[in-house]
Each structure stands twice: as C-alpha cells, then as structure tokens.
Amino acid sequence: MRALYLLAIALLLLPLPHLVTGQTMADPPFVRKWTALAGEFVVISGVREGVLFYHSRKGAGALSLATGQPQWASLADKNVTAAALQGQRLYALTQSDSTTTLHVIEAALGKARVLATLPVEADLLRTDSKRIYILDRAARLWAYPLNSGTALWSRPLNPSKSSLVGHLPRVTAQGLRSGMRGCPEKTSWRADNTF
C-alpha cells in the first residue's frame, strides 16, 4: 500500500518542473518531407540547384530536393565506392576484382561513360576545378584532368607506410593536402604541381 502512495506522489510531481519553469517541449526543428529508397550504404555526393546527388552499392543517382522524386539513376549494376560533384559532372569510382574504374556522369541527364581504368584498388576521390585526385589502397595519389582518362601523374604519399592509407585528400585553394594514419607528419602539395 505504501508503494502505491509513493507511485501516486511521484506521478503528481513529474509535471511540476513543467509548471514551475513554464517550459514546453520544443517543436522538432526538422520535418520529414519525403523518403526515397536509394540502395544500400547510401552516401550524399553533393547538392546543387535543388538536386541531391548520391552514390551507393547499387549505383549513383539524383533526387529532387523538393519532392524526393528520382531525376535519374546510373551505374545501377555497379558498387560505387566514391563520388564527387564538380561543375555539371559527377565523378564516380567503381571496383571490380583488382581494378578501379573512373566514370564521369553528366549531372543533368545521368548519362555515364568510362573515363579511366586504374590497375589498382582505390576508393578515395576528390576533385577541384582542374583535376580529379584518387588515392589508392597502397597510398599512391593519382591525378587526372577532368575531361581525359590519361593520368597526369601519380606519386606514393609515403612508401615506408604504404599499408597505412590515411584520410581523404582535401583540395583547397592553397593546394592538395593529405595525411597518413599512423604518421605524425602531414604532406602538402600545391594543386598545380605536376611532379
């Protein structure tokens, strides 16, 4: 009987902080407008002019931000491991066995074409206004022009630590910056360097 009285008192006291402080539950800051099924392990590659670009294990695609309706889907049979939006193109990496394929997809239409095939496994990709940068699993950095499949250069980031692939290369106005996990030093290059 005593437990019942304690429970009743506890229930009466629970709303007291709300009455004393005048606080109410805040309205959620986000309201879901739409939901879209886009595949497994979806990553948002970029957003531009009301369109959301994504990549996943089941290809790449674009959705309308206003309605969530698909604009296009591309590379549907491919595992897209990385993608980057640059200008009116989405650059994407796909893997098969021990090679990596670099695709370019027209952002307005979703039409894809192969730009290059790398003889290594790579799944890290960044772009700037002039180049595509790919970091392979052996810590070699590759540079490609935006419109060609011919490698401009490739360079090992740290041959003595090649099994320790670091974080994604970051492209800034000051140049390309990348680092290695397990190494205290960082490595920087100007983006226009040709090695």
C-alpha positions in Angstrom: 0.0 0.0 0.0 2.9 2.3 0.8 4.4 1.7 -2.7 1.1 2.8 -4.3 1.1 6.1 -2.3 4.7 6.7 -3.4 3.9 6.0 -7.0 0.9 8.4 -6.9 3.1 11.1 -5.3 5.8 10.6 -8.0 3.2 10.9 -10.8 1.9 14.1 -9.3 5.4 15.6 -9.0 6.6 14.7 -12.5 4.7 17.5 -14.3 5.8 20.1 -11.7 9.1 21.2 -13.4 7.0 22.0 -16.5 4.5 24.1 -14.4 7.2 25.8 -12.4 9.5 26.8 -15.2 6.9 27.4 -17.9 9.0 25.3 -20.4 7.3 23.2 -23.0 8.6 20.6 -25.4 10.3 22.3 -28.3 8.9 21.6 -31.7 11.2 19.5 -33.8 13.5 21.6 -36.0 13.2 19.2 -38.9 10.0 17.8 -40.5 10.4 15.0 -43.0 9.0 16.0 -46.4 9.8 12.8 -48.3 11.6 9.5 -48.2 13.4 7.8 -51.1 14.8 4.3 -51.4 18.2 4.6 -53.0 20.1 1.4 -52.2 22.5 0.1 -49.5 25.1 2.3 -47.8 24.0 5.5 -49.5 26.3 8.5 -49.3 25.4 12.0 -50.4 27.9 13.1 -53.0 26.6 16.7 -53.3 23.7 19.1 -53.6 23.3 21.6 -56.4 20.4 23.7 -57.8 17.7 21.7 -56.0 19.1 18.3 -56.8 20.7 15.8 -54.3 23.3 13.5 -55.8 24.2 10.2 -54.1 26.1 7.0 -54.6 25.7 3.6 -53.1 26.4 -0.1 -53.6 23.7 0.0 -56.3 25.0 2.8 -58.4 24.6 6.6 -58.4 21.6 8.8 -58.8 19.9 12.2 -58.4 16.8 13.1 -56.5 14.7 16.3 -56.4 15.1 18.1 -53.1 11.6 19.4 -53.3 9.8 16.1 -53.9 12.3 13.3 -53.5 11.4 12.0 -56.9 14.3 10.4 -58.8 15.8 12.5 -61.5 18.0 9.7 -62.9 19.9 6.6 -61.8 23.2 5.4 -63.3 25.7 2.6 -63.0 22.9 0.5 -61.4 24.8 -2.7 -61.6 28.0 -1.2 -60.0 29.3 -0.7 -56.5 30.1 3.0 -56.5 32.7 3.4 -53.7 33.2 7.1 -54.0 31.8 10.1 -56.0 32.4 13.8 -56.2 30.4 16.5 -57.8 32.4 19.1 -59.9 30.6 21.6 -62.1 27.9 19.8 -64.1 29.5 16.3 -63.7 29.6 13.6 -61.1 32.8 11.7 -61.0 32.5 8.1 -59.6 34.7 5.2 -58.8 33.6 1.6 -59.2 35.5 -1.6 -58.3 35.9 -5.0 -59.9 38.5 -7.5 -58.8 41.8 -5.6 -58.5 41.0 -2.7 -60.8 39.1 0.6 -60.3 37.1 2.4 -63.0 36.7 6.1 -63.0 33.3 7.2 -64.5 32.0 10.6 -65.4 28.3 11.1 -65.2 26.5 14.2 -66.7 24.7 15.7 -63.7 21.7 16.9 -65.7 21.0 13.6 -67.6 22.7 10.8 -65.6 24.5 9.6 -68.8 27.7 7.8 -67.7 30.9 7.0 -69.6 34.2 5.4 -68.5 37.0 8.0 -68.2 39.8 5.7 -67.0 40.7 2.3 -65.5 43.3 2.1 -62.8 45.3 -1.1 -62.3 44.8 -0.8 -58.5 42.1 -0.8 -55.9 41.1 2.7 -55.0 38.1 4.1 -53.2 39.0 7.7 -52.2 38.2 10.5 -54.6 38.4 14.3 -54.6 38.1 17.0 -57.4 38.9 20.6 -57.9 38.2 22.9 -60.9 41.0 21.3 -62.9 41.7 17.8 -61.7 40.5 14.6 -60.2 42.6 13.1 -57.4 42.4 9.4 -56.5 44.1 7.8 -53.5 44.6 4.1 -53.9 44.9 1.5 -51.2 48.7 1.4 -51.5 48.8 5.2 -50.6 49.6 6.3 -54.2 47.9 9.5 -55.2 46.8 9.8 -58.9 45.9 13.0 -60.7 43.7 13.1 -63.8 42.4 16.0 -65.9 38.6 16.5 -65.7 38.0 15.6 -69.3 40.6 12.9 -70.0 41.4 9.4 -68.9 45.1 9.9 -69.2 46.9 10.2 -65.8 48.8 13.4 -65.4 50.9 12.0 -62.6 50.9 9.5 -59.7 53.1 9.7 -56.6 53.4 7.5 -53.4 52.5 9.6 -50.4 54.8 7.6 -48.1 56.4 4.5 -49.4 57.6 3.3 -46.0 54.0 3.4 -44.7 52.1 2.3 -47.8 49.8 0.0 -46.0 48.5 2.8 -43.8 46.1 4.6 -46.0 45.1 7.9 -44.5 42.1 10.2 -44.6 40.7 11.6 -47.8 42.8 14.1 -49.7 41.4 17.6 -49.2 41.5 20.0 -52.1 41.7 23.7 -51.1 42.6 26.9 -52.8 46.1 26.6 -51.3 46.6 23.1 -52.8 46.1 19.4 -52.1 46.5 18.2 -48.6 46.6 14.6 -47.4 47.9 12.7 -44.4 48.6 9.2 -43.3 47.1 7.4 -40.3 49.9 6.3 -38.0 52.3 9.1 -39.3 52.6 12.3 -37.3 53.6 14.3 -40.4 51.2 15.8 -43.0 52.0 16.0 -46.7 51.0 19.0 -48.7 51.4 19.9 -52.4 50.2 22.8 -54.5 47.3 21.6 -56.7 49.1 22.8 -59.9 52.3 20.8 -59.2 52.9 18.2 -61.8 55.6 16.1 -60.1 
